[in-house]
Amino acid sequence: MAKKSVATLQTGSKRLTKAIKMVKSPKTGAYTFVEAIMDPTQVNDFIAKK
């Protein structure tokens, strides 16, 4: 007989944001992408920081 899967209730989930910014490499001048997953209140600080 097949077993029934039971989903559990998740009550403490947090809202997260994935922030992506372009950073220019000092050696080659090429752009790379830096990704981070964080709280939405910290996104502006992440983008403004070099």
C-alpha distance matrix in Angstrom:
0.0 3.8 6.5 9.5 12.7 15.7 19.2 22.1 25.4 28.2 31.6 33.9 33.8 37.2 38.7 39.7 41.9 42.2 45.9 47.4 51.1 53.3 55.4 58.4 58.7 62.3 62.5 61.5 61.6 58.2 55.7 52.4 49.7 48.7 45.4 44.4 41.8 43.4 44.0 45.7 48.9 49.6 49.5 53.2 54.2 52.1 53.6 57.2 57.0 58.4
3.8 0.0 3.8 6.5 9.4 12.7 15.9 19.0 22.4 25.0 28.4 30.7 30.3 33.7 35.1 36.0 38.2 38.5 42.2 43.7 47.4 49.6 51.8 54.8 55.2 58.8 59.1 58.1 58.1 54.7 52.2 48.9 46.0 45.1 41.7 40.7 38.1 39.8 40.4 42.1 45.3 46.0 45.8 49.5 50.6 48.4 49.9 53.5 53.4 54.7
6.5 3.8 0.0 3.8 6.4 9.5 12.9 15.7 19.1 21.8 25.2 27.4 27.4 30.8 32.5 33.6 36.0 36.5 40.2 41.9 45.7 48.1 50.2 53.3 53.8 57.2 57.7 56.9 56.9 53.5 50.9 47.5 44.6 43.4 39.9 38.6 35.9 37.3 37.8 39.6 42.7 43.4 43.4 47.2 48.2 46.2 47.8 51.3 51.1 52.6
9.5 6.5 3.8 0.0 3.8 6.4 9.8 12.8 16.0 18.9 22.2 24.7 24.7 28.2 29.8 31.1 33.6 34.4 38.2 40.1 43.9 46.5 48.7 52.0 52.7 56.2 56.9 56.1 55.8 52.5 49.7 46.3 43.2 41.9 38.4 37.0 34.0 35.2 35.4 37.0 40.1 41.1 41.1 44.8 45.9 44.1 45.8 49.2 49.3 50.9
12.7 9.4 6.4 3.8 0.0 3.8 6.6 9.8 13.1 15.6 19.1 21.4 21.1 24.6 26.2 27.5 30.0 30.8 34.6 36.5 40.3 42.9 45.1 48.4 49.1 52.6 53.4 52.6 52.3 49.0 46.2 42.8 39.7 38.3 34.7 33.2 30.2 31.5 31.7 33.4 36.4 37.3 37.4 41.1 42.2 40.4 42.1 45.5 45.5 47.2
15.7 12.7 9.5 6.4 3.8 0.0 3.8 6.5 9.7 12.6 15.8 18.4 18.6 22.2 24.1 25.7 28.5 29.7 33.5 35.8 39.6 42.5 44.7 48.1 49.0 52.3 53.4 52.8 52.3 49.2 46.2 42.8 39.5 37.9 34.2 32.3 29.1 29.9 29.8 31.5 34.3 35.5 35.8 39.5 40.5 39.0 40.8 44.1 44.2 46.1
19.2 15.9 12.9 9.8 6.6 3.8 0.0 3.8 6.6 9.2 12.6 15.0 14.9 18.5 20.3 22.0 24.8 26.2 30.0 32.4 36.2 39.2 41.4 44.9 45.9 49.3 50.5 50.0 49.3 46.2 43.1 39.8 36.4 34.7 31.0 29.0 25.7 26.3 26.1 27.7 30.6 31.8 32.1 35.7 36.9 35.4 37.2 40.4 40.7 42.7
22.1 19.0 15.7 12.8 9.8 6.5 3.8 0.0 3.8 6.3 9.5 12.0 12.6 16.3 18.7 20.7 23.9 25.6 29.3 32.0 35.6 38.8 40.9 44.4 45.5 48.7 50.0 49.8 49.1 46.2 43.0 39.7 36.2 34.1 30.4 28.1 24.6 24.8 24.3 26.1 28.7 30.0 30.7 34.3 35.2 34.0 36.1 39.1 39.2 41.5
25.4 22.4 19.1 16.0 13.1 9.7 6.6 3.8 0.0 3.8 6.2 9.3 10.2 14.0 16.3 18.8 22.1 24.3 27.9 30.9 34.5 37.8 40.0 43.6 44.9 48.0 49.7 49.5 48.5 45.7 42.4 39.2 35.6 33.5 29.7 27.2 23.5 23.2 22.2 23.8 26.2 27.8 28.7 32.1 33.2 32.3 34.4 37.3 37.6 40.1
28.2 25.0 21.8 18.9 15.6 12.6 9.2 6.3 3.8 0.0 3.8 5.9 6.5 10.3 12.9 15.3 18.8 21.1 24.6 27.7 31.2 34.6 36.6 40.3 41.6 44.6 46.4 46.3 45.3 42.6 39.3 36.1 32.5 30.2 26.4 23.7 20.0 19.6 18.5 20.3 22.6 24.1 25.2 28.6 29.5 28.7 30.8 33.7 33.9 36.5
31.6 28.4 25.2 22.2 19.1 15.8 12.6 9.5 6.2 3.8 0.0 3.8 5.9 9.2 12.0 15.0 18.6 21.4 24.6 28.0 31.3 34.9 36.9 40.6 42.1 45.0 47.0 47.1 45.9 43.4 39.9 36.9 33.2 30.7 27.1 24.1 20.3 19.2 17.4 19.1 20.9 22.9 24.2 27.4 28.3 28.0 30.2 32.7 33.2 36.0
33.9 30.7 27.4 24.7 21.4 18.4 15.0 12.0 9.3 5.9 3.8 0.0 3.8 6.5 9.9 12.6 16.4 19.1 22.2 25.6 28.8 32.4 34.1 37.9 39.3 42.0 44.1 44.3 43.2 40.9 37.5 34.4 30.8 28.0 24.5 21.3 17.6 16.1 14.4 16.5 18.1 19.7 21.4 24.6 25.2 24.9 27.3 29.8 30.0 32.8
33.8 30.3 27.4 24.7 21.1 18.6 14.9 12.6 10.2 6.5 5.9 3.8 0.0 3.8 6.8 9.3 13.0 15.7 18.9 22.2 25.5 29.1 31.0 34.8 36.3 39.1 41.2 41.2 40.0 37.6 34.1 31.1 27.4 24.9 21.2 18.2 14.5 13.4 12.0 13.9 16.1 17.6 18.8 22.2 23.0 22.3 24.6 27.3 27.6 30.3
37.2 33.7 30.8 28.2 24.6 22.2 18.5 16.3 14.0 10.3 9.2 6.5 3.8 0.0 3.8 6.3 10.0 13.0 15.8 19.4 22.5 26.2 28.0 31.8 33.4 36.2 38.4 38.6 37.2 35.0 31.4 28.5 24.9 22.2 18.7 15.5 11.8 10.2 8.3 10.2 12.4 13.9 15.1 18.4 19.3 18.8 21.0 23.6 24.0 26.9
38.7 35.1 32.5 29.8 26.2 24.1 20.3 18.7 16.3 12.9 12.0 9.9 6.8 3.8 0.0 3.8 6.9 10.4 13.1 16.7 19.8 23.5 25.7 29.5 31.4 34.3 36.6 36.5 34.9 32.6 29.0 26.3 22.6 20.2 16.7 13.9 10.3 8.8 6.8 7.5 10.4 12.1 12.6 15.9 17.3 16.8 18.5 21.2 22.1 24.9
39.7 36.0 33.6 31.1 27.5 25.7 22.0 20.7 18.8 15.3 15.0 12.6 9.3 6.3 3.8 0.0 3.8 6.8 9.7 13.2 16.4 20.0 22.1 25.9 27.7 30.6 32.9 32.8 31.2 29.0 25.4 22.6 18.9 16.5 13.0 10.1 6.6 5.5 5.0 6.2 9.6 10.2 10.1 13.7 15.0 13.8 15.5 18.6 19.2 21.7
41.9 38.2 36.0 33.6 30.0 28.5 24.8 23.9 22.1 18.8 18.6 16.4 13.0 10.0 6.9 3.8 0.0 3.8 6.2 9.8 12.9 16.6 19.0 22.7 24.8 27.8 30.1 29.9 28.1 25.8 22.1 19.6 15.8 13.7 10.4 8.3 5.6 5.4 6.0 5.5 9.2 9.2 7.8 11.4 13.1 11.5 12.6 15.9 16.8 19.2
42.2 38.5 36.5 34.4 30.8 29.7 26.2 25.6 24.3 21.1 21.4 19.1 15.7 13.0 10.4 6.8 3.8 0.0 3.8 6.6 10.2 13.6 16.1 19.7 21.7 24.8 26.9 26.5 24.9 22.4 18.8 16.1 12.3 10.4 6.9 5.7 4.4 6.4 8.7 8.6 11.8 10.7 8.6 12.0 13.4 10.9 11.5 15.2 15.8 17.5
45.9 42.2 40.2 38.2 34.6 33.5 30.0 29.3 27.9 24.6 24.6 22.2 18.9 15.8 13.1 9.7 6.2 3.8 0.0 3.8 6.7 10.4 12.8 16.5 18.8 21.8 24.2 23.8 21.9 19.7 16.0 13.7 10.1 8.2 5.7 5.4 6.2 7.5 9.7 9.0 11.3 9.5 6.5 9.3 10.7 7.9 7.9 11.7 12.4 14.0
47.4 43.7 41.9 40.1 36.5 35.8 32.4 32.0 30.9 27.7 28.0 25.6 22.2 19.4 16.7 13.2 9.8 6.6 3.8 0.0 3.8 7.0 9.8 13.3 15.6 18.9 21.1 20.4 18.4 16.1 12.3 10.1 6.5 5.6 4.5 6.6 8.9 10.9 13.4 12.7 14.8 12.7 9.5 11.3 12.4 9.2 8.1 11.9 12.4 12.9
51.1 47.4 45.7 43.9 40.3 39.6 36.2 35.6 34.5 31.2 31.3 28.8 25.5 22.5 19.8 16.4 12.9 10.2 6.7 3.8 0.0 3.8 6.5 10.0 12.7 15.7 18.3 17.7 15.4 13.5 9.7 8.3 5.6 5.4 6.7 9.0 11.9 13.3 15.7 14.8 16.1 13.6 10.4 11.0 11.8 8.6 6.5 9.7 10.2 10.0
53.3 49.6 48.1 46.5 42.9 42.5 39.2 38.8 37.8 34.6 34.9 32.4 29.1 26.2 23.5 20.0 16.6 13.6 10.4 7.0 3.8 0.0 3.8 6.7 9.6 12.8 15.1 14.2 11.7 9.8 6.1 5.6 4.6 6.3 9.0 12.0 15.2 16.9 19.4 18.6 19.8 17.1 14.0 14.2 14.6 11.6 9.2 11.4 11.6 10.1
55.4 51.8 50.2 48.7 45.1 44.7 41.4 40.9 40.0 36.6 36.9 34.1 31.0 28.0 25.7 22.1 19.0 16.1 12.8 9.8 6.5 3.8 0.0 3.8 6.4 9.2 11.9 11.6 9.4 8.4 5.5 5.3 6.2 7.0 10.5 13.2 16.7 18.2 20.9 20.5 21.2 18.1 15.6 15.4 14.9 12.0 10.2 11.5 10.6 8.0
58.4 54.8 53.3 52.0 48.4 48.1 44.9 44.4 43.6 40.3 40.6 37.9 34.8 31.8 29.5 25.9 22.7 19.7 16.5 13.3 10.0 6.7 3.8 0.0 3.8 6.3 8.9 8.4 5.8 5.7 4.4 6.3 8.8 10.4 14.0 16.8 20.5 22.0 24.7 24.2 24.8 21.7 19.2 18.7 18.1 15.4 13.5 14.1 13.1 10.0
58.7 55.2 53.8 52.7 49.1 49.0 45.9 45.5 44.9 41.6 42.1 39.3 36.3 33.4 31.4 27.7 24.8 21.7 18.8 15.6 12.7 9.6 6.4 3.8 0.0 3.8 5.5 5.8 4.9 5.5 6.0 7.1 10.3 11.5 15.3 18.0 21.8 23.6 26.5 26.5 27.1 23.7 21.6 21.4 20.3 17.5 16.2 16.8 15.1 11.6
62.3 58.8 57.2 56.2 52.6 52.3 49.3 48.7 48.0 44.6 45.0 42.0 39.1 36.2 34.3 30.6 27.8 24.8 21.8 18.9 15.7 12.8 9.2 6.3 3.8 0.0 3.8 6.0 5.6 8.1 9.4 10.9 13.9 14.8 18.6 21.0 24.7 26.1 29.0 29.0 29.1 25.7 23.8 23.2 21.7 19.3 18.1 18.0 16.0 12.2
62.5 59.1 57.7 56.9 53.4 53.4 50.5 50.0 49.7 46.4 47.0 44.1 41.2 38.4 36.6 32.9 30.1 26.9 24.2 21.1 18.3 15.1 11.9 8.9 5.5 3.8 0.0 3.8 6.0 8.2 10.6 12.0 15.4 16.6 20.3 23.0 26.8 28.5 31.6 31.8 32.2 28.7 26.8 26.5 25.1 22.5 21.4 21.5 19.5 15.8
61.5 58.1 56.9 56.1 52.6 52.8 50.0 49.8 49.5 46.3 47.1 44.3 41.2 38.6 36.5 32.8 29.9 26.5 23.8 20.4 17.7 14.2 11.6 8.4 5.8 6.0 3.8 0.0 3.8 5.4 8.7 10.7 14.4 16.4 20.1 23.1 26.8 28.9 32.0 32.0 32.7 29.4 27.1 26.9 26.0 23.2 21.7 22.3 20.7 17.2
61.6 58.1 56.9 55.8 52.3 52.3 49.3 49.1 48.5 45.3 45.9 43.2 40.0 37.2 34.9 31.2 28.1 24.9 21.9 18.4 15.4 11.7 9.4 5.8 4.9 5.6 6.0 3.8 0.0 3.8 6.6 9.5 13.0 15.2 18.9 22.0 25.6 27.5 30.3 29.9 30.6 27.4 24.9 24.4 23.8 21.2 19.2 19.6 18.6 15.1
58.2 54.7 53.5 52.5 49.0 49.2 46.2 46.2 45.7 42.6 43.4 40.9 37.6 35.0 32.6 29.0 25.8 22.4 19.7 16.1 13.5 9.8 8.4 5.7 5.5 8.1 8.2 5.4 3.8 0.0 3.8 6.6 10.2 13.0 16.4 19.8 23.4 25.6 28.6 28.2 29.3 26.3 23.5 23.5 23.3 20.3 18.3 19.5 18.7 15.6
55.7 52.2 50.9 49.7 46.2 46.2 43.1 43.0 42.4 39.3 39.9 37.5 34.1 31.4 29.0 25.4 22.1 18.8 16.0 12.3 9.7 6.1 5.5 4.4 6.0 9.4 10.6 8.7 6.6 3.8 0.0 3.8 6.8 9.8 13.1 16.5 20.0 22.1 25.0 24.5 25.7 22.8 20.0 20.1 20.0 17.0 15.0 16.5 16.0 13.3
52.4 48.9 47.5 46.3 42.8 42.8 39.8 39.7 39.2 36.1 36.9 34.4 31.1 28.5 26.3 22.6 19.6 16.1 13.7 10.1 8.3 5.6 5.3 6.3 7.1 10.9 12.0 10.7 9.5 6.6 3.8 0.0 3.8 6.6 9.9 13.4 16.9 19.3 22.5 22.4 23.9 20.9 18.2 19.0 18.8 15.4 14.0 16.1 15.2 13.0
49.7 46.0 44.6 43.2 39.7 39.5 36.4 36.2 35.6 32.5 33.2 30.8 27.4 24.9 22.6 18.9 15.8 12.3 10.1 6.5 5.6 4.6 6.2 8.8 10.3 13.9 15.4 14.4 13.0 10.2 6.8 3.8 0.0 3.8 6.4 10.1 13.4 15.9 19.1 18.9 20.7 17.9 15.1 16.3 16.5 12.9 11.7 14.6 14.0 12.7
48.7 45.1 43.4 41.9 38.3 37.9 34.7 34.1 33.5 30.2 30.7 28.0 24.9 22.2 20.2 16.5 13.7 10.4 8.2 5.6 5.4 6.3 7.0 10.4 11.5 14.8 16.6 16.4 15.2 13.0 9.8 6.6 3.8 0.0 3.8 6.8 10.5 12.8 16.1 16.5 18.0 15.0 12.7 14.3 13.9 10.2 10.0 12.9 11.8 11.1
45.4 41.7 39.9 38.4 34.7 34.2 31.0 30.4 29.7 26.4 27.1 24.5 21.2 18.7 16.7 13.0 10.4 6.9 5.7 4.5 6.7 9.0 10.5 14.0 15.3 18.6 20.3 20.1 18.9 16.4 13.1 9.9 6.4 3.8 0.0 3.8 7.0 9.9 13.3 13.9 15.9 13.3 11.1 13.6 13.7 10.0 10.5 13.9 13.2 13.5
44.4 40.7 38.6 37.0 33.2 32.3 29.0 28.1 27.2 23.7 24.1 21.3 18.2 15.5 13.9 10.1 8.3 5.7 5.4 6.6 9.0 12.0 13.2 16.8 18.0 21.0 23.0 23.1 22.0 19.8 16.5 13.4 10.1 6.8 3.8 0.0 3.8 6.3 9.9 11.2 13.2 10.6 9.2 12.3 12.1 8.7 10.4 13.7 12.9 14.0
41.8 38.1 35.9 34.0 30.2 29.1 25.7 24.6 23.5 20.0 20.3 17.6 14.5 11.8 10.3 6.6 5.6 4.4 6.2 8.9 11.9 15.2 16.7 20.5 21.8 24.7 26.8 26.8 25.6 23.4 20.0 16.9 13.4 10.5 7.0 3.8 0.0 3.8 7.3 9.1 11.6 9.9 9.1 12.8 13.0 10.4 12.4 15.7 15.3 17.1
43.4 39.8 37.3 35.2 31.5 29.9 26.3 24.8 23.2 19.6 19.2 16.1 13.4 10.2 8.8 5.5 5.4 6.4 7.5 10.9 13.3 16.9 18.2 22.0 23.6 26.1 28.5 28.9 27.5 25.6 22.1 19.3 15.9 12.8 9.9 6.3 3.8 0.0 3.8 6.3 8.3 6.7 7.1 10.8 10.9 9.2 11.8 14.6 14.4 16.9
44.0 40.4 37.8 35.4 31.7 29.8 26.1 24.3 22.2 18.5 17.4 14.4 12.0 8.3 6.8 5.0 6.0 8.7 9.7 13.4 15.7 19.4 20.9 24.7 26.5 29.0 31.6 32.0 30.3 28.6 25.0 22.5 19.1 16.1 13.3 9.9 7.3 3.8 0.0 3.8 5.5 5.7 7.1 10.5 11.0 10.6 13.0 15.4 15.8 18.8
45.7 42.1 39.6 37.0 33.4 31.5 27.7 26.1 23.8 20.3 19.1 16.5 13.9 10.2 7.5 6.2 5.5 8.6 9.0 12.7 14.8 18.6 20.5 24.2 26.5 29.0 31.8 32.0 29.9 28.2 24.5 22.4 18.9 16.5 13.9 11.2 9.1 6.3 3.8 0.0 3.8 5.5 5.5 8.4 10.2 10.3 11.8 14.1 15.4 18.6
48.9 45.3 42.7 40.1 36.4 34.3 30.6 28.7 26.2 22.6 20.9 18.1 16.1 12.4 10.4 9.6 9.2 11.8 11.3 14.8 16.1 19.8 21.2 24.8 27.1 29.1 32.2 32.7 30.6 29.3 25.7 23.9 20.7 18.0 15.9 13.2 11.6 8.3 5.5 3.8 0.0 3.8 5.8 7.2 8.4 9.8 11.6 12.9 14.2 17.8
49.6 46.0 43.4 41.1 37.3 35.5 31.8 30.0 27.8 24.1 22.9 19.7 17.6 13.9 12.1 10.2 9.2 10.7 9.5 12.7 13.6 17.1 18.1 21.7 23.7 25.7 28.7 29.4 27.4 26.3 22.8 20.9 17.9 15.0 13.3 10.6 9.9 6.7 5.7 5.5 3.8 0.0 3.8 5.7 5.5 6.4 8.9 10.3 10.9 14.4
49.5 45.8 43.4 41.1 37.4 35.8 32.1 30.7 28.7 25.2 24.2 21.4 18.8 15.1 12.6 10.1 7.8 8.6 6.5 9.5 10.4 14.0 15.6 19.2 21.6 23.8 26.8 27.1 24.9 23.5 20.0 18.2 15.1 12.7 11.1 9.2 9.1 7.1 7.1 5.5 5.8 3.8 0.0 3.8 5.5 5.1 6.3 8.7 10.1 13.1
53.2 49.5 47.2 44.8 41.1 39.5 35.7 34.3 32.1 28.6 27.4 24.6 22.2 18.4 15.9 13.7 11.4 12.0 9.3 11.3 11.0 14.2 15.4 18.7 21.4 23.2 26.5 26.9 24.4 23.5 20.1 19.0 16.3 14.3 13.6 12.3 12.8 10.8 10.5 8.4 7.2 5.7 3.8 0.0 3.8 5.4 5.3 6.1 8.6 11.9
54.2 50.6 48.2 45.9 42.2 40.5 36.9 35.2 33.2 29.5 28.3 25.2 23.0 19.3 17.3 15.0 13.1 13.4 10.7 12.4 11.8 14.6 14.9 18.1 20.3 21.7 25.1 26.0 23.8 23.3 20.0 18.8 16.5 13.9 13.7 12.1 13.0 10.9 11.0 10.2 8.4 5.5 5.5 3.8 0.0 3.8 5.5 5.2 6.1 9.8
52.1 48.4 46.2 44.1 40.4 39.0 35.4 34.0 32.3 28.7 28.0 24.9 22.3 18.8 16.8 13.8 11.5 10.9 7.9 9.2 8.6 11.6 12.0 15.4 17.5 19.3 22.5 23.2 21.2 20.3 17.0 15.4 12.9 10.2 10.0 8.7 10.4 9.2 10.6 10.3 9.8 6.4 5.1 5.4 3.8 0.0 3.8 5.6 5.4 8.3
53.6 49.9 47.8 45.8 42.1 40.8 37.2 36.1 34.4 30.8 30.2 27.3 24.6 21.0 18.5 15.5 12.6 11.5 7.9 8.1 6.5 9.2 10.2 13.5 16.2 18.1 21.4 21.7 19.2 18.3 15.0 14.0 11.7 10.0 10.5 10.4 12.4 11.8 13.0 11.8 11.6 8.9 6.3 5.3 5.5 3.8 0.0 3.8 5.6 7.7
57.2 53.5 51.3 49.2 45.5 44.1 40.4 39.1 37.3 33.7 32.7 29.8 27.3 23.6 21.2 18.6 15.9 15.2 11.7 11.9 9.7 11.4 11.5 14.1 16.8 18.0 21.5 22.3 19.6 19.5 16.5 16.1 14.6 12.9 13.9 13.7 15.7 14.6 15.4 14.1 12.9 10.3 8.7 6.1 5.2 5.6 3.8 0.0 3.8 6.5
57.0 53.4 51.1 49.3 45.5 44.2 40.7 39.2 37.6 33.9 33.2 30.0 27.6 24.0 22.1 19.2 16.8 15.8 12.4 12.4 10.2 11.6 10.6 13.1 15.1 16.0 19.5 20.7 18.6 18.7 16.0 15.2 14.0 11.8 13.2 12.9 15.3 14.4 15.8 15.4 14.2 10.9 10.1 8.6 6.1 5.4 5.6 3.8 0.0 3.8
58.4 54.7 52.6 50.9 47.2 46.1 42.7 41.5 40.1 36.5 36.0 32.8 30.3 26.9 24.9 21.7 19.2 17.5 14.0 12.9 10.0 10.1 8.0 10.0 11.6 12.2 15.8 17.2 15.1 15.6 13.3 13.0 12.7 11.1 13.5 14.0 17.1 16.9 18.8 18.6 17.8 14.4 13.1 11.9 9.8 8.3 7.7 6.5 3.8 0.0
